Amino acid sequence: MKKILVTGSNGQLGRAINKQYAGSTEFDIVNTDVAELDITNINDTIKLVEEIKPYVIINCAAHTGVDACETQQDSAYRINAIGPRNLSIAATKAGAKMMHVSTDYVFDGNGDRPYLEFDETNPQGMYGKTKLAGEKFVQQFAKEFFIIRTAWLYGDGKNFVKTMLRLSETNESVKVVGDQFGSPTSATELAKAIAYLIPTENYGIFHGTCEGMCSWADFAKEIFRLAGKETKVQEISTEEFGAPAARPAYSVLENYMFKLTGDFSFAPWKEAISNYMKTL
């Protein structure tokens, strides 16, 4: 059986990938998280990849604390940039494919139409800057690579959906940002897209989000509607929310490469969140 090495396997996407391949007769998952592999250590990374000899490495590991990245710059660069570099070097040495997960934060969010894979990047905060550095290292050192940029991810783990449901238990209304727009994306849908790409030679940068767009406030309203909650959503501005790190105001991604090169399509965001809510 072909081995798939997953880093960051305890995260939402790592868990979704495990579910995607459960019962597979073709692929065998080898899970690693920070306890099993420090991707920021080049020697340890090369050694483990040489031992496992994977068909593909799926890098789900990341420093995703957008605000924390502003004050933990060294750690953010190590995990988000050096880690993917090390995995890419190891993948090339072992003859493995490299699948790297990136983010909408590589864009500045000042656009007024969905971003294509061919648009100029311009990250505004350390999270986006370190993730873009990781993308560049993958392109530089991996021979056969896929980079998938995703956004507003939710799945099995800590996420916006669960935060809203928790707040609804004790609050008649919640304040949610209404001037940031994106595409809520199910980790299950993203795992399907990854599984679709892996056996192919359709390499390059892809955008991978559920279809359609909304604001965070709209997303919260849909969550409460599906959960049958009476909780009201009070829309506030990004400025009122007052987060330390800059957030893209408009980070809708167009899954353009999927549409140009294949026949895979993501579910609409409302359909995906409805399916997810049924599992909670």
N, C-alpha and C positions, 0 to 999 in steps of 0.2 A: 504493500500500500504506500501511496505517496504521503509524505509527512508535511503537515502545515505547522510551522512554528508561529505561535501567537504570543506577542508581547503585550503587556497590559491586560492580561486575560481576565482580571477581576473586575474590570470596568464594564460599563453598559454595552459597549460594542463587542468587547471580548466575549461576554456571556451570550450575546445574540449570535455571534459566529459559531460558538459551541453548539447552540441549538440548531443552527442552520445545517451543520454537518453531522448532527446526531444520527447514528445508524448508517452512516456512509460506508459503502464497501470499497470506495476508491481512495478516500483520504482519511488519514489518521492525524488527529489534533495533538500537538505537544504544547501544553500551556505553560507560560512563564509570566510571572509578575516580578516586582522588584526583589522579592525574597529569593527567587530562583536565578534571576539574571539582572545584573546592573548594566544596562545598555550604554551607560556613559563610560564604561571601561572597555577600551578597544580589545585588549588581550583576552579578557573573559568572554567577550561577545564572539570573537573569532573562534575561540576554543569550543564554545558550546555549539555554534553553528556547524563547525567541522565534525563534531561528534554526532549531531542529529542528522546532518545531510538532508535538509528539508527541500521539498519541491518549491515551496514559496514561504517567505516570511511575511506575516501580516503585522505591521506595527501599529498597535492601538495605544501604546504607551505615550503619555504626554503630561506636561505640567499645564493643566487646564484652568487653574485659578487665575482668571483674567486680572483681577485686582492685585493678587499676591505676586504675579509676575513683575509688577512695577517695582516692588521692593526686593524681590528675590531674583534679580537679573541673572546672576551667575548660574543659579539652579535652573532657571528657565532655559538658558542657552545650552546647558549641559543635557537636559532631558529632551528639549524640543529640536535642537540642532545637532549637537554632537552624537546623541543617541541614534537618530536616523542615519547620520554619516557612518557610524560604526557598523550598524546593521547592513548598510548598503555595501560597504567594503567586504564584510563577511559573506554577504549573499553572492557577490561577484566571485570571490575566492572559491565558494562552494558550488557555483553554477546554479544558484537558486534565483527564482524571481523575487522581486521586492514589491510589496503592496504597502504603501504609506498613506495614512489618513491625516488630512490637513483640514483647514478651516476657512470660513468666510471672512475671518478677521485679517486675511492678507490684503483685503481691499479697504479703501478709506471710508466707504459707506456714503459717499456724497453723490452717488449716481441717481438716476431716475428711471432706469430700466434694468432688468436682470443682468447680472454680470456673466459674461462668457469666459471660457477658459483662456481666450486669446486677449482679454482685456489687461491693461496695465495694473500691476499690483501697487499698493501704496499703504502698507499697514500703519496705523496710528499709535498703537501701544506696544508694550514689550511682548505681550502674548502673540500678537500678529507678526511682529518682527522676528521673534525666535522661531515661529512656525514656518515663516517664509524662508529663513535660513536653512531650516531642515529640508524643505522642498528642494532648495538649490543643491544641497549636499547629495540628496537622492539622485537628482539628475546628473550630478557630476560623477558619482562613484558606483551607482548601480547600473549594470549592463542592460537588464530587462526589468523595467519598472512601471508600476501604475501609481499615480498619486490621485487620491479622491478627496476633494474638498467638500466638507459637509457643514451643517449648521443646525442649531437649535435642537440638539439630539436628546432623545428620551428613550429609556428602556428599563432594564432590570437594574435599578440602582438609584442613587440620589439624583433628582431632576426637578424641573420646573413644575411638571404635572403633580408630582407628589407633594411638593411644597404648597401649591395652591390648595390641594385637597386637605392638607393638614391645617392650613390657615382657616379654611372654611368651617372647620369644626368648632372654632372659638370666636369667629368674627362674623358680624353681619355684613361687613363690606371690607374689601381689600384694595389697596392702592397698587396699581400696575401701570407701567410705562406704556403710553399710547402713541409715542412718536418714533419708535424703532420698528422697522419692518423686515420680516424674513420668512423662512419656510420651516415650520416645525417638522422635524424628521424623525421617523421611527427607526430605532437601531435594527429592528427586524428587516425593514425595507433596505437599509444600507448593507446589512449582511447578505441579503439576496443579490444586491448589485455586485458586491465583492466576489461572491461565488460565481456569478455570471462571467466576470472578467478573467478570473484566475486561469482557467484552462486555455485562454486565447493568447494570441500574440498582439492583441489590440492595446499596445502600450501607449503611455502618455499621461497627461493631466486630464482628469474628469471632474465635473461637478456632480455631486450626488445628494440631492435633497428631495423630499416629497414635493409634489406639484402644487402650485398655488402659493399665495402669500397672505400674511396677516400681520397685525401688530401683536405685541405681547399681551395687551389688554384684550384684543379679539380672541387670542388663544385661551386666555383665562376664562372668558365668557363661554367659549365652546366646551371647555373642561367642566365648568359648573353645570352647563346645560345637560351634558351627557351623564353627569353624576346625579342629576336631579336635585342640585343644591339651589337654595334661594339666595345665596351670597351675591351681593352686588359688587361690581367692579368699578372702582373710581379711577378714571384715567388721569395719570400725572405725566409731566414732561421728564425727559432724561435729566434735565437740570435740577428739577425738584427731587428726583431720586437720589442724585448726588453721589454716584459711584466714583471711586478714585481714578479708575482707568477709563479712557475714552472707549465708547461703544460705537460701531457703525450704525448710522441712522437708517440706512437702506442697504441691506446685505442679501437681497434675494439673488440666488444663483440659478442660472439657466443650465439645465443638464444637456448642454449643446453637443458635447462630444458623444454622449450616449446616442443622441438623435442622429448625428452625422454618420456614426460608424457601426451602429448595431441596432438590435430590435428590443433592447431592454428598456422598460419604462417604470418609473416610480409611481406608487399610488398617490392620489390626491391627499393633501394633508388632513382633511376632515375625515376621510375614510380610514386613514392610518391611525389617527388618534381614537376614533371610535373602536377599532379593532383592539387597540392597546388597552383602552378602558375596560373592555370585557374581560381582560386577563387579570385585572387588579382585585 
